[in-house]
Amino acid sequence: MQVEIQVPGEVPVMTLPHAVLFPQAIMPLHIFEPRYQALVRDVLASNRIFAVAALDEDTAQSTGQFEPPFPTATLGLIRICHHNPDGTYNLALQGLTRVSLNSILDEQPYRKSAVTPLVSVPGGKTDELDRLRNDLDDLIHDRIQDDPDVPDSFLQFLRSIDDPDVYIDLTAYSLCGDTPIKQSLLEILNTAQRLRTLKDWLLQCNAEDSLMRELEDGLDEDDIALN
């Protein structure tokens, strides 16, 4: 069950390459650009809220637009902030809710956009969502075995989460390193569809990893290095 969040009609926006924030996830940020240092100073003096949008690199290359964002972004709240002596900031930004970037209102000294909140819908009955979660649990377990950066306790933590939206969003944020897939998952408001999309991605990743292990089993270390 989602908690209703009061979303301002206008928010500052950071448009960042390969950065897809999800609701409830914690994103560490090092703020060094002067425009974003100004953004942080301003939001710290007000509601501590700004949006993070992923940079649409294909549109930027094809049109020459200045940092075009994907239209679906996430509103974040600064939970922790450290102001460094050189003027930079280290932040821990927690995702609050999906938003639609409706229009860019200003670019100076940083981008500001009109936004509206986006709310998930279940897309299926409770038993269907539970079945999809169980399928994902097995796939996540296999995935974690091949990723030394993810602790074994992560799956136990996920299993303790009751809300399917929080479950899928934290899974996508933590395990998916593919920016286009993460952005597509952010844009899907149907929870069941979001679960199925991540399930399909994990199935593909696990199959590719399994195939790679089978190929490597027939090679010695020198042969693997050459490949």
N, C-alpha and C positions, 0 to 999 in steps of 0.2 A: 504494500500500500504506500503510495507516494505521499510525502508531506507537502502541503501547499506552501509555496514560497512566494513572497511578494517580490515581483520582478519590476525594477524600474523601467520606465518607458524608453530611457536613453542610458547607454552605458559606454564606458571606455572599452576599446577592443585591442588586444594584442593579436596580430596576425603572424603566426609563426610557422616555419617549415617543419613538417614531420611531427607536429604537436597536436594530438587529439586528446582532449581532456574529457573524461566521463563523469557524470554525477557520482558523488561520494568518493571518487578517487583523489589521491593526494599527488599533486604534480610539483616537484622541486623546480624552481626557476632561479637563474642567475641573471639579474637585470643590470645591463651595462650600457645600453644605448641611452643617450640623453633624453630622447622623447619618452622612453618607457620609465626612466627614473622620475620624470615629471609626472607621469601617470600614477606611479606608485605613491609619490608624495601626496597627490591629490586624493586618491582613494583612501589612503590611511587617515586623511583628515575628514573623511565623510563616512561612507558605509563599508569600506574595505572590499568592495565588489567590482570586478571587471570580467569581461568575457575573453576567452581564448578561442580563436578560430584557426583552423589549419589553412595554410597557404595553398591555393589552387594553382599548382605549378604549371599544369597544362594550359590553363587559361592565360596565365602570365606570359608564357612563351608564345602562344598563338595570337594574343591581342596586344601585348605590350602594356597592359594595365598595371597600375602600381599596386602590388601586393593584393591581388584579388582574393578574398576569403571564400571558403565554402560557406554557403548560406546557413548551414546548421552548425551552431557553436555551443559552447557550454559556459554558463555563468559560474564564476569561481569566487570564493571568499578567502582572503588572506588570513590563514590561521597563525602562521609564524612569520616574523619578518626580522631580519638582521641587517642593519645599515652599516656597511663597511666604510673604513676610513677614506677609501678612494672614491666614495660616492655611489658605488654599486650597492645592490641589494641582493640578499639571498632570501627567497620566499618559499613557504610551503603553502600552496594554493589548493583548497579543497573544492572539487566540483559540487555545484548545487543543483542545477537543472539545465536541461536542453533549452536553447532559445533559437529563434529564427532571426537572422540579421536582415531586417527589412530594407534599410537604406542607410548609406553612410551620410552622416550629417556634417561632419567636420573632419579635417585631417591635421589640424594644428592646435596645440603642439603635438597631439597624438590623435589617433582615429577614435571617433565616437559614432555610435550607430544606434538607430531606433531598433528595438527588439520586442518580440512577443514570446511568451513562454510556450514550450511544446510539452505535451503530456502524453505519456505512454498509455496504450490500451492493452488489456490482457491478450486478446486474439485467440483465446482458447479457454477451455474449462480447466479447473484446478488439476484434475488427474492428468490431462495432456501436458500441462506445464511441468508437473512432477516427473512424468515419464521422460520428457526432454532433459530435465535436470539430471536424472539418473544416467541417461546416456552420456551426457556431458561429463559427469563425474568420472566415468571410466576413461573417456578420452583425455581428460585433464590429467588423470593419474599417469597415463602412458606418456603424455607430453612432459610432465615434470621429471620423469626418469631420464629424459634426454636433455634437460636444461639445468646445468649446475647452478645457474643464477637464481633459480626458484627453489625456496626451501620446501621440504616435505610437508611442513606444517601448513602450507598455503591451502592445500585441498581441505584439510580439517577446518581451517578458518572459513572457507567458502561454504562448507556443509553446515556451518552454524548460522548462516544467513537465511532468514525466512523469506524476505522479500525477493521475488524472482528478478525484478528489475535491477536491484542492487547486486544480486548474484551475477547476472550476465554482464553488467557494466564493469564490475571489478575484474571479472575474468578476462573480458576483452582488453581492458586497459593494461592488465598485468602480463598477459601471455601473448597477445598478438603484436608482433613487430612490424606488420605490414600496414603502412599508413593508409592506402586506399581501402583496405578491408576495414580498418578501424573507423574510418570516416563513414563508410557505408553502414556499419553497425550503429554508429551514432545517429544516423539519419533515419533508421528504422524505428518507428514508434510502436509497432506491433510486437509485444513481448515474445509471443510464440514464434513469430517469424525471425526475430533477433536470435532466439535460442537455436532455431534450425540453421540459420546462416552461420553462426559460430560453430555449430556441430559439423557442418559440411567442411568448413575451413580446417578444423582440427583433424577430421578424417583424412583430408588431403595431406596435411602436414605430417601426420603420423605414418601414412602410407609411404610418403617420400622418404622419411627417415628410416623406415623399415627396409625399403629397397636399397638405400645407401649402405646400411649395415650389411645386407646380404652381399652387395658388390665388394665391400671392403674385406669381408671374411675370406675372399678368395685371393687377396693380394697381400704381399708382405709390406712392411713399412716403407721401403724404398719405392715400390710401385705406387703406393698411395700418395707419397710426396710428389711424384711425377704427374699425378693427375690433379 
